[in-house]
């Protein structure tokens, strides 16, 4: 087949988008949290959609009809731009609606992440779904309930305060009862949310705050549930993209003759992009292999020089340093002083489901099904790539097989759409595991330097902290220090990097909590007591005490036998409105192998919406955090990834996971915060501190023990 011509004036890939919202930047940063992010610049979008979505930067629409509908049978449909990526947010959002509407959980269905149906949403990230969308849907449901009460009261000619709602019905004073569906008869709610809209106080919750089982949970465990990669259309083709051999390589020459001659194959070449479509995945792979491509070598980045490069090749301005007091003077006067550098490697998101997209051009409309945390952001990327207005681009996000901050961008969506347009048929593209490792983005690597001092009583007197590249999330210390200098320094990263669960809060907690342990050790003080002495926040003190109590912390940190040495470590912190403390007990055997015996996590994020879901989030954070703490690290040489498959890249296994004891502190007097990220930040420093307690060796690099303890430390 002849290689199709590309209409460049209408169809052009955005090769290197800038990754930060300009519109409403302040609100965005507040909602997302600080840190390195991978997000697309998006100008205002004009016009309305059927969902009630307005301009790009609009706040959540106040019209109840944009969010909630009740049909004549009483079925409740709720619309939200949030995505279900394994965190089970569908269940807790359903609980929010059931609580305020007084409907049953089974009667409620969520339509999620569809740009043609749901109100605009910035994305599912930053642990913002619970503190923002849960609150929004509670207000929507409360406003809708009031409409139902008003209608029933009018029908029965009784005061509105004489009627109540429950179990999908409105009940009157004389045993009257009428179903929601009969009251609404499928009509839209003509009402809005206002500042006066009142929702139930958490102390009065009866559905929210309870362990409602996961919606459609049986489908997930039996394999019946379908994900993005399971999506199909009749007559669709399969796609494969020809990738460069190294990071930073550019295309010099390409010959698609052999691929185009294969039956049913269409080859596309445009700039640095080369891709093929074919009737089956195997044929697409064979066609891609038949493409002859010559690439430049690229800059030849190497993991061996990474940390020196990050510290030397700073660029831009990470913001004005936070400074109080006189740090240099306080450092000189401290009774004890500890200076140290810490490093954090790149790590991969390793989602169970690699990036996938199914694109279909029909009647000058583009529809893409893809796994993403940002359906409207992907829509904007497609609009930019193909010069289309919003009304001609629809993005649908089926439930996605995990993301962890790794699926903000629309890479696979754009690639599938390019190849669908060229072939004239629906095209499905699923990245291989190797592609997911090499061409997705990584959690940023970083270098952190700390100089700190304390007086003889154990009061912190000086704190100087510099983060190079990994990001400013949670960079400020939660401890009281009179003299501080804290700064973030962006660097030129040799690899593509972006959001990862917890952002840079994991790196910053690792460095800070390791350093706090060293200060306590230098003072010969108990590590819990030393932290408490410098904590003024009662919520942080509460989780620290809870974790210490549950693991039976008594100041004794080391037990030694002929076979191993046992240590106990602890760490705490604050991020995204959540408070966490992690305690670890582990063994280091005489060969240097580290084996975790027990992990305790105390966590408080305000009022708990679903204790089962929260418990799972905390456990999941710990398991994922074990990888980055112990052995996960991207290795690369001469600009090429050298461990880009599961057989080479070490992830946590069942045998790595110890008993995990989760202690949840439910604060019904405090608004709910998100919980998807914060519990991950404590596991690495707690492990590092436990290793130090067991061996006297301070490890300052994440991962801590990629191949076991250094040989010289465990003789």
Secondary structure, DSSP 8 states (H G I E B T S, - for coil): -------TTT----TT---S--TTHHHHHHHH-SS-----------S--TT---STT-----BGGGTEEE-TT--EEEEE----SSS-HHHHHHHHHHHHHT--GGGEEEEESBTTTS-----S-TT-IIIIIIHHHHHHHHHHHHHHHHHHHHHHTS-GGG-EEETTEEE-TTS-EEEHHHHHTT-----B--TT-----GGG-SSTTS----TTHHHHHHT----GGG---TT-EEEEE---SSTT--EEEEE-HHHHTSTT-EEEEETTEEEEEESSHHHHHHHHHH-EEEE-------GGGHHHHHHHSB-S-----EEES-HHHHHHH-SEEEEEEEEE--B----SS--EEEEEEETTEEEEEE--S-HHHHHHHHHHHHT--GGGEEEE----S--TT---S-HHHHHHHHHHHHHTS-EEEE--HHHHHHHS-EE--EEEEEEEEE-TTS-EEEEEEEEESS--TT-S-SS--SSEEEEEE-B--SS-EE--TTTTHHHHHHHHHHHHHHHHHHHT--HHHHHHHT---HHHHHHHHHHHHHTT--S--EEE-SSEEEEEEEEEEEETTEEEEEEEEEEEETT--EEEEEEEEEEE-SS-S-HHHHHHHHHHHHHHHHHHHHT----EETTEES--STTTS----GGG--EEEEEE---TTS-----SSGGGTTHHHHHHHHHHHHHS----EESS-TTSS-GGG--
